[in-house]
Amino acid sequence: MRSPKALATSALATGPRDGSQAIQRNAGLAEEVYEAILARLMALKIPPGSRITVDNLVRELAVSQTPIREALGRLEGEGLVVKTHLVGYSAAPQITRTRFNELYELRLLLEPDAASRAAAVMTEEALAELTEAAGVMSREGGADDRARYSQFARQDALFHDRILEVAGNALIRETLAHQHTHFHIFRLMFHARVTEEALDEHAAILAAFAARDPEAARQAMRLHVERSRDRLLPAFDL
């Protein structure tokens, strides 16, 4: 899985006559197409399990099939797109409640300990990078709250992945990345509470890191993961 990236600047411009957003043709075209399709998937504009028609995306984004197929291939590798022989692409089905519970059980086993380890070896450079990652998650609303929510999901993934990197266990980092946890759980529910409360919890984790307090970091991470689980669990009752 490639490391998640925040979309620092928008390269979207209105082009097609139907009012949809077209991708500007530039050196980062492939990345921009990927970001555009990912945003649609995360915001449920492409619902879980639904067909993804390449020709429709060609019209919507005003690009050729090549970067679209490249983006879909990348999203397939990240577990958000499924390609079926003789059928084509579709959005991955939403995770089940059982799978959700299993993912959070795994996170609770691994992430609090990783946060503790990270706090014990935290450097000023690493702390600055983590603070920057958390700071990108703006609390200010935008013209498209669902696009902002998609950005939050990617930044949250980056924040957690960086903590695992600092902790120094590559196998744990690869294991959690392979589960594509953040992409899947954030598709469950679109709600401002998910982002606002998570930001406060990230701040508590950062405070523990700044204090170089392994036990405080362990507890802050455990509380964050537990609250994340509790915020999203009601999505299965909708």
VEXDO-401691 format. One line per 8 residues: their letters; for each residue x, y, z of N, C-alpha, C, CB. Coordinates in nm, 3 decimals. Each point is the difference from the previous one (the first is absolute). Glycine has a CB too. Layout:
N
a> X:Y:Z:X:Y:Z:X:Y:Z:X:Y:Z ~ ... .
END
This chain:
238
mrspkala> 0.084:-0.118:0.000:-0.084:0.118:0.000:0.087:0.123:0.000:-0.181:-0.122:0.120 ~ 0.154:0.214:-0.207:0.078:0.121:-0.004:-0.038:0.088:0.118:0.018:-0.015:-0.250 ~ 0.079:0.093:0.299:-0.029:0.086:0.113:-0.106:0.101:-0.039:0.232:-0.031:0.087 ~ -0.331:0.056:0.001:-0.105:0.096:-0.031:0.058:0.139:-0.011:-0.168:-0.143:0.116 ~ 0.116:0.224:-0.206:0.046:0.137:-0.019:-0.119:0.094:0.007:0.192:-0.078:-0.141 ~ -0.170:0.191:0.203:-0.105:0.102:-0.002:0.010:0.074:-0.132:0.004:0.025:0.252 ~ -0.114:0.019:-0.300:-0.002:0.077:-0.123:0.024:0.145:0.038:-0.160:-0.161:-0.116 ~ 0.284:0.207:0.104:0.039:0.131:0.051:-0.068:0.113:-0.074:0.216:-0.097:0.066 .
tsalatgp> -0.223:0.087:-0.196:-0.065:0.104:-0.080:-0.093:-0.065:-0.098:0.197:0.152:0.025 ~ -0.306:-0.086:-0.050:-0.099:-0.057:-0.093:0.038:0.034:-0.142:-0.179:0.018:0.172 ~ 0.167:-0.119:-0.258:0.025:0.021:-0.142:-0.126:-0.024:-0.079:0.239:-0.068:0.029 ~ -0.352:0.091:0.037:-0.128:-0.021:-0.066:-0.048:0.130:-0.061:-0.055:-0.184:0.161 ~ 0.003:0.175:-0.281:-0.056:0.117:-0.067:-0.125:-0.042:-0.074:0.228:0.107:-0.023 ~ -0.326:-0.019:0.021:-0.125:-0.033:-0.068:0.023:-0.003:-0.150:-0.133:0.103:0.186 ~ 0.093:-0.214:-0.250:0.025:-0.012:-0.141:-0.118:-0.049:-0.078:0.231:-0.042:0.054 ~ -0.279:-0.080:-0.026:-0.109:-0.055:-0.079:-0.126:0.084:0.012:0.098:-0.226:0.030 .
rdgsqaiq> -0.181:0.224:-0.133:-0.121:0.080:-0.003:-0.101:-0.043:0.103:0.039:0.038:-0.239 ~ -0.027:-0.161:0.291:-0.098:-0.045:0.098:0.030:0.053:0.140:-0.036:-0.204:-0.137 ~ 0.142:0.284:0.150:0.031:0.061:0.128:0.088:-0.083:0.090:-0.213:0.114:-0.020 ~ 0.248:-0.237:-0.020:0.088:-0.081:0.083:0.141:0.056:-0.007:-0.143:-0.203:-0.038 ~ 0.229:0.159:0.127:0.134:0.054:0.008:0.096:-0.078:-0.088:-0.048:0.078:0.231 ~ 0.125:-0.006:-0.308:0.099:-0.061:-0.089:0.137:0.011:0.062:-0.140:0.055:-0.202 ~ 0.225:-0.150:0.172:0.136:0.001:0.050:0.088:0.078:-0.097:-0.034:-0.222:0.116 ~ 0.110:0.318:-0.063:0.094:0.072:-0.084:0.109:-0.095:-0.046:-0.049:0.215:0.121 .
rnaglaee> 0.092:-0.195:-0.245:0.107:-0.084:-0.056:0.134:0.057:0.044:-0.143:-0.066:-0.200 ~ 0.209:-0.005:0.289:0.129:0.045:0.048:0.086:-0.121:0.032:-0.101:0.212:0.092 ~ 0.220:-0.186:-0.038:0.093:-0.110:0.026:-0.054:-0.097:0.104:0.189:0.152:-0.059 ~ -0.278:-0.105:0.145:-0.053:-0.087:0.103:-0.135:-0.058:-0.036:0.125:0.131:0.165 ~ -0.152:-0.148:-0.293:-0.131:-0.044:-0.044:-0.043:-0.131:0.064:0.041:0.117:-0.214 ~ 0.047:-0.217:0.214:-0.037:-0.130:0.054:-0.038:0.010:0.147:0.153:-0.110:-0.165 ~ -0.076:0.189:0.240:-0.030:0.016:0.142:-0.131:0.073:0.021:0.245:0.003:0.049 ~ -0.271:0.098:-0.132:-0.123:0.077:0.014:-0.123:-0.085:-0.033:0.128:0.209:-0.058 .
vyeailar> -0.116:-0.293:-0.042:-0.112:-0.089:-0.034:-0.025:-0.097:0.114:0.055:0.020:-0.245 ~ 0.052:-0.074:0.300:-0.013:-0.089:0.116:-0.072:0.070:0.115:0.210:-0.120:-0.069 ~ -0.167:0.242:0.100:-0.060:0.075:0.111:-0.149:0.026:-0.026:0.224:0.107:0.048 ~ -0.258:-0.074:-0.173:-0.138:0.031:-0.034:-0.090:-0.122:0.018:0.080:0.173:-0.161 ~ -0.033:-0.290:0.116:-0.081:-0.121:0.014:-0.006:-0.044:0.145:0.063:-0.070:-0.233 ~ 0.049:0.082:0.305:0.001:-0.035:0.142:-0.100:0.085:0.077:0.241:-0.068:-0.019 ~ -0.245:0.197:-0.010:-0.093:0.089:0.069:-0.145:-0.044:-0.023:0.164:0.189:-0.024 ~ -0.195:-0.232:-0.098:-0.136:-0.047:-0.031:-0.033:-0.127:0.079:0.018:0.100:-0.230 .
lmalkipp> 0.080:-0.189:0.241:-0.021:-0.124:0.074:-0.018:0.027:0.150:0.135:-0.124:-0.172 ~ -0.050:0.209:0.228:-0.006:0.027:0.143:-0.127:0.075:0.038:0.247:0.004:0.005 ~ -0.294:0.084:-0.094:-0.121:0.079:0.027:-0.127:-0.074:-0.039:0.134:0.206:-0.035 ~ -0.119:-0.331:-0.010:-0.113:-0.085:-0.039:-0.074:0.055:-0.121:-0.022:-0.070:0.237 ~ 0.086:0.157:-0.313:-0.057:0.041:-0.129:0.005:-0.118:-0.097:0.071:0.242:0.039 ~ 0.025:-0.331:-0.016:0.000:-0.132:-0.064:-0.029:-0.097:0.114:0.169:0.065:-0.189 ~ -0.291:-0.111:0.204:-0.038:-0.083:0.116:0.071:-0.135:0.001:-0.221:0.114:0.000 ~ 0.243:-0.170:0.118:0.060:-0.133:0.011:-0.079:-0.103:-0.082:0.085:0.058:0.229 .
gsritvdn> -0.012:-0.138:-0.308:-0.062:-0.105:-0.080:-0.051:0.045:-0.136:-0.060:-0.102:0.211 ~ 0.062:0.230:-0.239:-0.054:0.049:-0.127:0.103:-0.012:-0.113:-0.149:0.157:0.127 ~ 0.098:-0.166:-0.249:0.087:-0.007:-0.118:0.072:0.132:-0.021:-0.154:-0.169:-0.105 ~ 0.277:0.161:0.059:0.078:0.119:-0.036:0.025:-0.008:-0.150:0.110:0.017:0.231 ~ -0.170:0.075:-0.305:0.013:-0.001:-0.145:0.110:0.094:-0.043:-0.244:-0.055:-0.024 ~ 0.343:0.001:-0.044:0.114:0.080:-0.043:-0.045:0.114:-0.090:0.148:-0.201:0.018 ~ -0.239:0.173:-0.111:-0.045:0.104:-0.092:-0.067:0.116:0.073:-0.030:-0.175:-0.174 ~ -0.043:0.145:0.280:-0.063:0.108:0.078:0.106:0.089:0.065:-0.199:-0.148:0.042 .
lvrelavs> 0.305:0.085:0.011:0.107:0.078:0.062:0.076:0.081:-0.104:0.019:-0.173:0.179 ~ -0.006:0.119:-0.299:0.064:0.075:-0.108:-0.075:0.130:-0.024:0.080:-0.214:-0.106 ~ -0.213:0.205:0.101:-0.082:0.119:-0.023:0.004:0.095:0.119:-0.148:-0.135:-0.148 ~ 0.140:0.081:0.269:-0.003:0.084:0.119:0.130:0.076:0.022:-0.162:-0.159:0.099 ~ 0.274:0.091:-0.122:0.130:0.058:0.030:0.070:0.059:-0.122:0.019:-0.162:0.184 ~ -0.077:0.138:-0.301:0.055:0.053:-0.125:0.146:-0.041:-0.021:-0.156:0.193:0.020 ~ 0.181:-0.322:0.001:0.133:-0.056:-0.026:-0.019:-0.129:-0.079:0.098:0.102:0.213 ~ 0.014:-0.158:-0.258:-0.008:-0.125:-0.076:-0.017:-0.118:0.093:0.142:0.100:-0.179 .
qtpireal> -0.162:-0.217:0.121:-0.017:-0.121:0.081:0.128:-0.042:0.073:-0.175:-0.072:-0.160 ~ 0.290:0.108:0.105:0.127:-0.050:0.056:0.020:0.039:0.146:0.096:0.012:-0.228 ~ -0.101:0.117:0.265:0.020:0.033:0.142:-0.112:-0.052:0.088:0.124:0.202:-0.071 ~ -0.244:-0.216:0.017:-0.111:-0.053:0.078:0.024:-0.147:0.034:-0.157:0.164:-0.109 ~ 0.200:-0.241:0.009:0.027:-0.142:0.025:0.119:-0.016:0.095:-0.092:-0.058:-0.227 ~ 0.190:0.147:0.217:0.112:-0.005:0.093:-0.047:0.028:0.143:0.155:0.075:-0.184 ~ -0.242:0.023:0.199:-0.052:0.034:0.132:-0.084:-0.114:0.056:0.001:0.242:-0.062 ~ -0.084:-0.303:-0.022:-0.084:-0.111:0.045:0.086:-0.120:0.042:-0.184:0.080:-0.152 .
grlegegl> 0.292:-0.102:0.080:0.092:-0.107:0.038:0.064:0.027:0.135:0.044:-0.044:-0.241 ~ -0.010:0.167:0.265:0.058:0.036:0.129:-0.102:-0.017:0.113:0.154:0.163:-0.116 ~ -0.277:-0.120:0.089:-0.106:-0.013:0.100:-0.036:-0.146:0.024:-0.088:0.223:-0.069 ~ 0.103:-0.305:-0.034:-0.021:-0.144:0.018:0.103:-0.055:0.097:-0.094:-0.018:-0.233 ~ 0.219:0.062:0.219:0.105:-0.043:0.091:-0.024:0.045:0.143:0.157:0.006:-0.190 ~ -0.232:0.102:0.207:-0.029:0.053:0.133:-0.131:-0.054:0.055:0.128:0.205:-0.059 ~ -0.191:-0.295:-0.015:-0.119:-0.066:0.051:-0.129:0.076:-0.017:0.148:-0.104:0.157 ~ -0.147:0.217:-0.226:-0.121:0.079:-0.015:-0.074:-0.027:-0.131:0.107:0.172:0.140 .
vvkthlvg> -0.040:-0.238:-0.233:-0.059:-0.032:-0.130:0.021:-0.149:-0.027:0.041:0.236:-0.087 ~ -0.141:-0.297:0.027:0.008:-0.142:-0.037:-0.012:-0.011:-0.152:-0.100:-0.073:0.224 ~ 0.188:-0.005:-0.284:-0.007:-0.022:-0.144:-0.042:-0.145:-0.024:0.178:0.176:-0.046 ~ -0.286:-0.192:-0.030:-0.052:-0.133:-0.029:0.016:-0.030:-0.148:-0.164:0.019:0.189 ~ 0.213:-0.137:-0.220:0.024:-0.040:-0.138:-0.130:0.006:-0.082:0.190:-0.147:0.077 ~ -0.183:0.212:-0.191:-0.112:0.015:-0.093:-0.113:0.091:0.052:0.056:-0.227:-0.085 ~ -0.037:0.281:0.202:-0.101:0.090:0.056:0.053:0.142:0.013:-0.100:-0.193:0.124 ~ 0.220:0.206:-0.072:0.060:0.132:0.017:0.018:0.036:0.146:-0.103:0.070:-0.214 .
ysaapqit> 0.103:0.061:0.241:0.030:0.049:0.133:-0.127:0.028:0.079:0.212:0.097:-0.087 ~ -0.200:-0.112:0.218:-0.108:0.040:0.091:0.063:0.044:0.130:-0.165:-0.160:-0.107 ~ 0.091:0.242:0.182:0.047:0.041:0.132:-0.006:-0.120:0.094:-0.078:0.238:-0.039 ~ 0.177:-0.253:0.121:0.003:-0.111:0.094:-0.123:0.005:0.091:0.251:-0.003:-0.006 ~ -0.306:-0.111:0.043:-0.114:0.001:0.092:0.041:0.054:0.135:-0.100:-0.196:-0.120 ~ 0.002:0.250:0.191:0.029:0.052:0.133:0.038:-0.115:0.093:-0.159:0.193:-0.037 ~ 0.246:-0.165:0.132:0.041:-0.105:0.092:-0.118:-0.042:0.087:0.237:0.090:0.001 ~ -0.234:-0.214:0.041:-0.105:-0.052:0.086:0.027:0.038:0.145:-0.037:-0.192:-0.159 .
rtrfnely> -0.064:0.176:0.241:0.017:0.030:0.142:0.105:-0.092:0.063:-0.239:0.078:0.011 ~ 0.240:-0.203:-0.054:0.100:-0.095:0.054:0.141:0.046:-0.036:-0.166:-0.189:-0.018 ~ 0.184:0.228:-0.109:0.131:0.046:-0.043:0.040:0.128:0.073:-0.038:-0.105:-0.224 ~ -0.057:0.192:0.242:0.024:0.125:0.074:0.050:-0.031:0.140:-0.179:0.116:-0.134 ~ 0.110:-0.206:0.203:0.041:-0.036:0.136:0.139:-0.061:0.001:-0.240:-0.036:0.061 ~ 0.269:-0.046:-0.161:0.132:-0.063:-0.007:0.109:0.103:-0.023:-0.106:-0.208:-0.089 ~ 0.080:0.306:0.003:0.099:0.104:-0.027:0.030:0.080:0.126:-0.081:0.014:-0.237 ~ -0.022:0.020:0.312:0.023:0.078:0.120:0.066:-0.083:0.111:-0.196:0.141:-0.061 .
elrlllep> 0.167:-0.268:0.066:0.070:-0.086:0.095:0.149:-0.003:-0.034:-0.209:-0.140:0.033 ~ 0.239:0.132:-0.161:0.140:0.000:-0.043:0.067:0.132:0.034:-0.056:-0.158:-0.185 ~ -0.014:0.268:0.158:0.058:0.132:0.030:0.027:0.017:0.149:-0.121:0.094:-0.198 ~ 0.028:-0.141:0.281:0.019:0.014:0.144:0.115:-0.086:0.052:-0.243:0.050:0.021 ~ 0.269:-0.158:-0.087:0.113:-0.084:0.038:0.133:0.064:-0.037:-0.145:-0.199:-0.029 ~ 0.148:0.271:-0.083:0.127:0.046:-0.056:0.029:0.149:0.019:-0.026:-0.180:-0.162 ~ -0.072:0.265:0.145:0.029:0.144:-0.007:0.034:0.065:0.135:-0.151:0.006:-0.194 ~ 0.084:-0.041:0.305:0.043:0.061:0.127:0.145:-0.031:0.033:-0.235:-0.016:0.080 .
daasraaa> 0.276:-0.107:-0.100:0.139:-0.037:0.028:0.095:0.074:-0.095:-0.075:-0.227:0.081 ~ 0.035:0.242:-0.207:0.083:0.073:-0.095:0.014:0.145:0.040:-0.071:-0.156:-0.181 ~ -0.036:0.217:0.230:0.006:0.139:0.045:0.095:0.014:0.118:-0.235:0.038:-0.081 ~ 0.231:-0.135:0.172:0.091:0.001:0.115:0.145:-0.008:-0.046:-0.177:-0.108:0.141 ~ 0.203:0.020:-0.234:0.136:-0.014:-0.053:0.045:0.127:-0.072:-0.037:-0.247:-0.024 ~ -0.056:0.307:-0.051:0.033:0.123:-0.072:0.035:0.112:0.097:-0.152:-0.069:-0.187 ~ 0.076:0.081:0.296:0.028:0.105:0.098:0.138:-0.016:0.061:-0.244:0.014:0.049 ~ 0.286:-0.139:-0.030:0.129:-0.026:0.063:0.118:0.040:-0.088:-0.108:-0.187:0.123 .
vmteeala> 0.087:0.190:-0.253:0.111:0.032:-0.092:-0.029:0.126:-0.081:0.054:-0.244:-0.015 ~ -0.154:0.322:0.057:-0.042:0.117:-0.077:0.112:0.104:-0.010:-0.237:-0.042:0.074 ~ 0.258:0.090:-0.196:0.095:0.107:-0.024:-0.078:0.128:-0.033:0.176:-0.165:-0.082 ~ -0.109:0.277:0.087:-0.064:0.126:-0.034:-0.045:0.001:-0.147:0.141:0.117:0.174 ~ -0.059:-0.179:-0.259:-0.035:-0.006:-0.141:-0.128:-0.081:-0.023:0.243:0.021:-0.057 ~ -0.248:-0.139:0.121:-0.118:-0.084:-0.015:-0.124:0.067:0.059:0.146:-0.202:0.007 ~ -0.129:0.269:0.108:-0.113:0.068:0.063:-0.051:0.112:-0.090:0.092:-0.056:0.227 ~ 0.000:0.127:-0.291:-0.041:0.108:-0.091:-0.079:-0.056:-0.119:0.202:0.133:0.068 .
elteaagv> -0.158:-0.246:-0.120:-0.071:-0.062:-0.113:-0.139:-0.047:0.041:0.220:-0.070:-0.097 ~ -0.232:0.011:0.215:-0.129:-0.045:0.048:-0.093:0.117:0.027:0.111:-0.201:0.098 ~ -0.056:0.307:-0.042:-0.081:0.119:0.028:-0.050:0.061:-0.129:0.131:0.041:0.208 ~ -0.045:-0.039:-0.309:-0.041:0.053:-0.130:-0.109:-0.086:-0.061:0.228:0.095:-0.034 ~ -0.216:-0.225:0.045:-0.101:-0.090:-0.056:-0.134:0.024:0.066:0.176:-0.171:-0.050 ~ -0.177:0.185:0.181:-0.125:0.023:0.072:-0.054:0.139:-0.031:0.076:-0.155:0.182 ~ 0.012:0.253:-0.201:-0.043:0.137:-0.023:-0.066:0.022:-0.134:0.181:0.069:0.146 ~ -0.153:-0.156:-0.243:-0.061:0.015:-0.132:-0.150:-0.022:0.006:0.214:-0.075:-0.107 .
msreggad> -0.257:-0.001:0.208:-0.142:-0.032:0.013:-0.074:0.123:0.052:0.054:-0.244:0.044 ~ -0.087:0.334:-0.134:-0.061:0.127:0.038:-0.138:-0.020:0.059:0.130:0.112:-0.180 ~ -0.160:-0.032:0.280:-0.133:-0.004:0.061:-0.097:0.088:-0.077:0.104:-0.044:0.222 ~ -0.056:0.121:-0.318:-0.087:0.091:-0.073:-0.072:-0.074:-0.111:0.152:0.191:0.055 ~ -0.281:-0.168:-0.064:-0.078:-0.062:-0.106:0.034:0.060:-0.135:-0.182:-0.046:0.163 ~ 0.150:-0.028:-0.268:0.028:0.048:-0.134:-0.122:-0.010:-0.087:0.236:-0.067:0.025 ~ -0.216:0.094:-0.153:-0.113:-0.004:-0.093:-0.052:-0.142:-0.015:0.094:0.197:-0.121 ~ -0.007:-0.294:0.138:-0.040:-0.140:-0.014:0.047:-0.075:0.124:0.011:0.012:-0.254 .
drarysqf> -0.099:-0.027:0.352:0.038:-0.064:0.124:0.038:-0.146:-0.021:-0.150:0.155:0.121 ~ 0.089:-0.219:-0.222:0.034:-0.140:-0.024:0.142:-0.014:-0.055:-0.242:-0.049:-0.043 ~ 0.285:0.145:-0.039:0.138:-0.002:-0.048:0.095:0.022:0.117:-0.073:0.084:-0.227 ~ 0.036:0.004:0.318:0.081:0.026:0.119:0.008:-0.126:0.085:-0.067:0.243:-0.003 ~ -0.043:-0.313:0.012:-0.004:-0.125:0.078:0.094:-0.103:-0.061:-0.237:0.047:0.068 ~ 0.240:-0.054:-0.201:0.090:-0.092:-0.068:0.144:0.036:0.031:-0.169:-0.034:-0.182 ~ 0.199:0.165:0.182:0.135:0.044:0.032:0.035:-0.038:0.143:-0.021:0.190:-0.164 ~ -0.075:-0.175:0.256:0.025:-0.037:0.138:0.035:-0.148:0.012:-0.157:0.180:0.075 .
arqdalfh> 0.086:-0.265:-0.148:0.027:-0.144:0.007:0.143:-0.030:-0.041:-0.241:-0.047:-0.049 ~ 0.287:0.114:-0.057:0.137:-0.024:-0.046:0.102:0.054:0.099:-0.081:0.010:-0.236 ~ 0.053:0.108:0.293:0.093:0.057:0.097:0.004:-0.084:0.127:-0.043:0.228:-0.095 ~ -0.070:-0.280:0.135:-0.004:-0.087:0.118:0.083:-0.124:-0.024:-0.228:0.086:0.058 ~ 0.217:-0.142:-0.178:0.081:-0.117:-0.033:0.148:0.034:0.004:-0.186:-0.087:-0.143 ~ 0.223:0.204:0.092:0.140:0.042:0.000:0.050:0.019:0.144:-0.033:0.112:-0.223 ~ -0.049:-0.052:0.306:0.036:0.025:0.139:0.029:-0.132:0.073:-0.142:0.209:-0.001 ~ 0.053:-0.304:-0.014:0.017:-0.129:0.069:0.117:-0.079:-0.060:-0.246:-0.003:0.051 .
drilevag> 0.261:0.009:-0.182:0.110:-0.072:-0.064:0.135:0.054:0.044:-0.147:-0.046:-0.197 ~ 0.155:0.179:0.212:0.126:0.063:0.043:0.034:-0.039:0.143:-0.043:0.192:-0.156 ~ -0.058:-0.205:0.242:0.025:-0.044:0.137:0.059:-0.142:-0.001:-0.191:0.145:0.085 ~ 0.134:-0.231:-0.168:0.051:-0.137:-0.009:0.142:-0.002:-0.055:-0.232:-0.083:-0.033 ~ 0.262:0.174:-0.057:0.136:0.008:-0.055:0.098:0.041:0.109:-0.093:0.059:-0.225 ~ 0.057:0.041:0.305:0.087:0.043:0.109:0.020:-0.112:0.102:-0.078:0.237:-0.033 ~ -0.028:-0.314:0.057:0.008:-0.109:0.097:0.102:-0.105:-0.042:-0.238:0.040:0.060 ~ 0.258:-0.055:-0.190:0.111:-0.082:-0.048:-0.028:-0.146:-0.029:0.132:0.152:0.125 .
naliretl> -0.259:-0.193:-0.125:-0.031:-0.139:-0.034:-0.061:-0.002:-0.140:-0.036:-0.062:0.245 ~ 0.115:0.027:-0.343:-0.045:0.003:-0.139:-0.111:-0.099:-0.026:0.228:0.072:-0.067 ~ -0.225:-0.187:0.133:-0.102:-0.103:-0.023:-0.138:0.048:0.047:0.176:-0.178:0.025 ~ -0.182:0.241:0.092:-0.127:0.054:0.048:-0.050:0.107:-0.095:0.065:-0.051:0.237 ~ 0.024:0.137:-0.279:-0.039:0.107:-0.093:-0.055:-0.059:-0.129:0.176:0.150:0.099 ~ -0.109:-0.248:-0.155:-0.046:-0.063:-0.125:-0.133:-0.073:0.021:0.239:-0.024:-0.074 ~ -0.253:-0.041:0.190:-0.123:-0.075:0.028:-0.121:0.092:0.003:0.133:-0.167:0.130 ~ -0.123:0.279:-0.061:-0.112:0.093:0.008:-0.024:0.069:-0.133:0.050:0.034:0.242 .
ahqhthfh> 0.057:-0.002:-0.313:-0.018:0.063:-0.131:-0.070:-0.093:-0.096:0.206:0.136:0.039 ~ -0.174:-0.264:-0.030:-0.059:-0.100:-0.090:-0.151:-0.013:0.022:0.218:-0.123:-0.002 ~ -0.264:0.156:0.120:-0.143:-0.010:0.029:-0.079:0.118:-0.058:0.056:-0.125:0.210 ~ 0.015:0.228:-0.255:-0.066:0.119:-0.056:-0.105:0.053:0.098:0.040:-0.085:-0.235 ~ -0.008:0.077:0.361:-0.098:0.028:0.104:-0.067:0.135:-0.014:0.132:-0.143:0.147 ~ -0.054:0.247:-0.164:-0.056:0.134:0.002:-0.093:0.026:-0.118:0.204:0.076:0.118 ~ -0.164:-0.122:-0.235:-0.085:0.022:-0.117:-0.136:-0.066:0.019:0.205:0.012:-0.145 ~ -0.204:-0.131:0.203:-0.126:-0.073:0.014:-0.088:0.056:0.112:0.117:-0.202:-0.086 .
ifrlmfha> -0.059:0.231:0.200:-0.083:0.044:0.111:-0.057:0.139:-0.024:0.136:-0.140:0.153 ~ -0.062:0.224:-0.224:-0.053:0.134:-0.023:-0.109:0.002:-0.105:0.221:0.091:0.064 ~ -0.234:-0.198:-0.140:-0.114:-0.008:-0.092:-0.129:-0.034:0.073:0.156:-0.069:-0.182 ~ -0.144:0.027:0.305:-0.119:-0.042:0.074:-0.096:0.115:0.029:0.136:-0.181:0.100 ~ -0.081:0.296:-0.068:-0.084:0.108:0.048:0.062:0.134:-0.035:-0.083:-0.146:0.186 ~ -0.001:0.235:-0.236:0.042:0.138:-0.022:-0.066:0.085:0.107:0.028:-0.034:-0.251 ~ 0.053:0.088:0.343:-0.056:0.081:0.108:0.111:0.088:0.057:-0.174:-0.178:0.054 ~ 0.139:0.303:-0.029:0.100:0.094:0.051:0.058:-0.047:0.134:-0.120:0.186:-0.118 .
rvteeald> 0.039:-0.257:0.197:0.046:-0.047:0.130:0.121:-0.091:-0.014:-0.233:0.018:0.087 ~ 0.236:-0.096:-0.194:0.110:-0.094:-0.020:0.133:0.075:-0.010:-0.156:-0.159:-0.116 ~ 0.154:0.273:0.048:0.123:0.076:-0.017:0.031:0.086:0.122:-0.039:0.001:-0.245 ~ -0.059:0.069:0.298:0.024:0.093:0.110:0.053:-0.070:0.124:-0.179:0.145:-0.091 ~ 0.115:-0.254:0.130:0.045:-0.071:0.119:0.134:-0.067:-0.022:-0.237:-0.037:0.064 ~ 0.260:-0.013:-0.184:0.129:-0.064:-0.029:0.114:0.100:0.009:-0.116:-0.165:-0.148 ~ 0.091:0.289:0.107:0.104:0.103:0.009:0.041:0.024:0.144:-0.089:0.106:-0.208 ~ -0.008:-0.101:0.298:0.032:0.018:0.141:0.082:-0.118:0.052:-0.211:0.134:0.030 .
ehaailaa> 0.177:-0.252:-0.074:0.074:-0.120:0.044:0.141:-0.002:-0.057:-0.217:-0.125:0.016 ~ 0.233:0.170:-0.139:0.134:0.010:-0.058:0.085:0.099:0.081:-0.093:-0.054:-0.229 ~ 0.031:0.162:0.273:0.072:0.099:0.079:0.050:-0.060:0.131:-0.140:0.182:-0.101 ~ 0.060:-0.269:0.162:0.042:-0.066:0.124:0.117:-0.094:-0.025:-0.234:0.018:0.087 ~ 0.232:-0.086:-0.200:0.111:-0.089:-0.035:0.127:0.082:-0.021:-0.161:-0.165:-0.106 ~ 0.149:0.275:0.035:0.115:0.086:-0.024:0.057:0.055:0.131:-0.096:0.060:-0.225 ~ 0.008:-0.025:0.318:0.046:0.052:0.129:0.083:-0.106:0.074:-0.203:0.149:0.013 ~ 0.159:-0.274:-0.020:0.076:-0.108:0.063:0.135:-0.019:-0.067:-0.214:-0.111:0.064 .
faardpea> 0.216:0.125:-0.195:0.127:-0.010:-0.073:0.093:0.115:0.039:-0.118:-0.115:-0.192 ~ 0.063:0.235:0.201:0.081:0.116:0.035:0.060:-0.015:0.139:-0.144:0.143:-0.147 ~ 0.070:-0.209:0.237:0.050:-0.023:0.136:0.091:-0.121:0.008:-0.208:0.104:0.087 ~ 0.222:-0.177:-0.197:0.079:-0.124:-0.004:-0.048:-0.096:0.107:0.200:0.127:-0.089 ~ -0.333:-0.139:0.098:-0.062:-0.082:0.105:-0.063:-0.124:-0.064:-0.044:0.206:0.143 ~ 0.114:-0.320:-0.140:-0.050:-0.121:-0.066:-0.136:-0.046:0.053:0.235:-0.066:-0.036 ~ -0.258:0.070:0.167:-0.126:-0.048:0.054:-0.116:0.092:-0.038:0.126:-0.105:0.191 ~ -0.101:0.235:-0.189:-0.105:0.094:-0.041:-0.033:-0.018:-0.147:0.076:0.163:0.174 .
arqamrlh> 0.026:-0.190:-0.255:-0.022:-0.023:-0.143:-0.081:-0.127:-0.021:0.215:0.119:-0.054 ~ -0.184:-0.223:0.131:-0.073:-0.127:-0.009:-0.149:0.023:0.032:0.210:-0.128:0.065 ~ -0.236:0.199:0.044:-0.138:0.022:0.042:-0.075:0.091:-0.098:0.073:-0.031:0.237 ~ -0.004:0.133:-0.288:-0.064:0.092:-0.094:-0.036:-0.071:-0.130:0.127:0.190:0.101 ~ -0.039:-0.279:-0.146:-0.028:-0.073:-0.123:-0.113:-0.101:0.022:0.239:0.029:-0.073 ~ -0.237:-0.097:0.185:-0.106:-0.096:0.029:-0.135:0.070:0.004:0.162:-0.144:0.130 ~ -0.168:0.258:-0.063:-0.125:0.074:0.009:-0.046:0.046:-0.138:0.062:0.074:0.231 ~ 0.031:-0.030:-0.313:-0.031:0.047:-0.135:-0.060:-0.113:-0.084:0.185:0.169:0.016 .
versrdrl> -0.122:-0.285:-0.014:-0.048:-0.113:-0.080:-0.136:-0.047:0.051:0.238:-0.070:-0.048 ~ -0.254:0.065:0.179:-0.128:-0.043:0.056:-0.112:0.097:-0.037:0.122:-0.109:0.189 ~ -0.094:0.238:-0.179:-0.103:0.099:-0.033:-0.030:0.001:-0.149:0.075:0.139:0.193 ~ 0.027:-0.162:-0.274:-0.022:-0.010:-0.144:-0.095:-0.116:-0.030:0.228:0.096:-0.044 ~ -0.204:-0.208:0.107:-0.088:-0.116:-0.016:-0.143:0.034:0.041:0.195:-0.153:0.043 ~ -0.210:0.218:0.070:-0.133:0.030:0.052:-0.073:0.103:-0.086:0.083:-0.052:0.230 ~ -0.008:0.144:-0.292:-0.063:0.100:-0.087:-0.056:-0.063:-0.126:0.155:0.172:0.089 ~ -0.083:-0.271:-0.142:-0.036:-0.057:-0.129:-0.092:-0.121:0.009:0.216:0.083:-0.082 .
lpafdl> -0.217:-0.148:0.197:-0.081:-0.120:0.015:-0.149:0.020:-0.032:0.163:-0.072:0.173 ~ -0.222:0.187:-0.138:-0.143:0.021:-0.034:-0.030:-0.004:-0.149:-0.016:0.135:0.204 ~ 0.116:-0.123:-0.289:-0.023:-0.005:-0.144:-0.061:-0.133:-0.041:0.191:0.156:-0.036 ~ -0.168:-0.260:0.113:-0.054:-0.131:-0.034:-0.146:-0.012:0.037:0.225:-0.097:0.032 ~ -0.278:0.194:0.041:-0.141:-0.002:0.038:-0.086:0.087:-0.090:0.071:-0.043:0.233 ~ -0.006:0.112:-0.330:-0.074:0.089:-0.089:-0.083:-0.079:-0.101:0.180:0.172:0.027 .
END
